[in-house]
Amino acid sequence: MYKLLTSFQRIKDIKNSGGSLYIRCASKIGRKLCKELKALNIQVDAFLDVNLDKAQYCDNIPVYLPEIIYKNSKNFFIIIAMEDNTIR
């Protein structure tokens, strides 16, 4: 629980300093995480996904290729929201 609270504080610090918050993967898990962050008054700036053919927006939030943030953002936090079907 401490690590989770520390992560949320770090996200808030980055957002307050003008940084960006991204969720890696615009899947069902990523959308759910986005809604939970929104409930905590934390705005997600974009989803990062390699499958842009699925959607350019997800829940009114843009979806970008992951490479774009390394070119355009200096201060950011990425939350990885991917399902791993190999772990059982």
C-alpha positions as CSV (number, residue, x, y, z in Angstrom):
1,M,0.0,0.0,0.0
2,Y,2.9,2.4,0.7
3,K,4.3,2.0,-2.8
4,L,0.8,2.8,-4.2
5,L,0.4,5.9,-2.2
6,T,4.0,7.0,-3.1
7,S,3.2,6.5,-6.8
8,F,0.0,8.6,-6.5
9,Q,1.9,11.4,-4.8
10,R,4.6,11.2,-7.5
11,I,1.9,11.4,-10.2
12,K,0.4,14.5,-8.5
13,D,3.9,16.1,-8.2
14,I,4.6,15.6,-11.9
15,K,1.1,16.9,-12.9
16,N,1.5,20.0,-10.6
17,S,4.9,20.8,-12.2
18,G,3.4,20.7,-15.7
19,G,4.3,17.1,-16.5
20,S,2.2,14.5,-18.3
21,L,0.5,11.3,-17.2
22,Y,0.2,8.5,-19.7
23,I,-1.4,5.0,-19.5
24,R,0.3,2.4,-21.6
25,C,-2.4,0.4,-23.3
26,A,-5.9,1.6,-24.2
27,S,-7.4,-1.7,-23.3
28,K,-10.3,-2.5,-20.9
29,I,-7.8,-2.4,-18.0
30,G,-6.3,0.9,-19.1
31,R,-9.8,2.5,-19.5
32,K,-10.8,1.3,-16.0
33,L,-7.6,2.7,-14.5
34,C,-8.3,6.0,-16.3
35,K,-11.7,6.2,-14.7
36,E,-10.3,5.5,-11.3
37,L,-7.7,8.2,-11.6
38,K,-10.3,10.6,-12.8
39,A,-12.3,9.8,-9.7
40,L,-9.2,10.9,-7.7
41,N,-9.1,14.2,-9.7
42,I,-6.0,13.0,-11.6
43,Q,-6.3,13.8,-15.4
44,V,-4.7,11.3,-17.8
45,D,-3.1,13.2,-20.8
46,A,-3.1,10.3,-23.2
47,F,-3.1,6.6,-23.7
48,L,0.0,5.0,-25.4
49,D,-0.7,2.1,-27.7
50,V,0.8,0.5,-30.7
51,N,-2.6,-0.3,-32.1
52,L,-3.7,3.1,-33.4
53,D,-5.9,1.4,-36.0
54,K,-8.4,0.5,-33.1
55,A,-9.0,4.1,-32.1
56,Q,-7.5,7.6,-32.1
57,Y,-9.4,8.5,-28.9
58,C,-10.4,6.3,-25.9
59,D,-13.0,7.8,-23.6
60,N,-12.2,11.3,-25.1
61,I,-8.5,10.9,-24.3
62,P,-6.1,10.8,-27.3
63,V,-4.2,7.6,-28.1
64,Y,-0.6,8.0,-29.3
65,L,2.2,5.7,-30.3
66,P,4.6,5.2,-27.3
67,E,7.5,6.8,-29.2
68,I,5.9,10.2,-29.3
69,I,6.4,10.9,-25.6
70,Y,10.1,10.5,-25.8
71,K,10.2,13.2,-28.5
72,N,7.8,15.6,-26.9
73,S,7.7,15.2,-23.1
74,K,10.5,15.9,-20.6
75,N,8.6,15.2,-17.4
76,F,6.2,12.3,-17.4
77,F,4.8,9.3,-15.6
78,I,3.7,6.2,-17.4
79,I,1.3,3.6,-15.8
80,I,1.4,0.2,-17.5
81,A,-2.0,-1.3,-17.7
82,M,-1.5,-4.5,-19.7
83,E,-3.0,-7.9,-19.2
84,D,-0.5,-10.7,-19.1
85,N,-2.2,-13.9,-20.1
86,T,0.9,-15.9,-19.6
87,I,0.9,-15.6,-15.8
88,R,-1.4,-18.1,-14.1
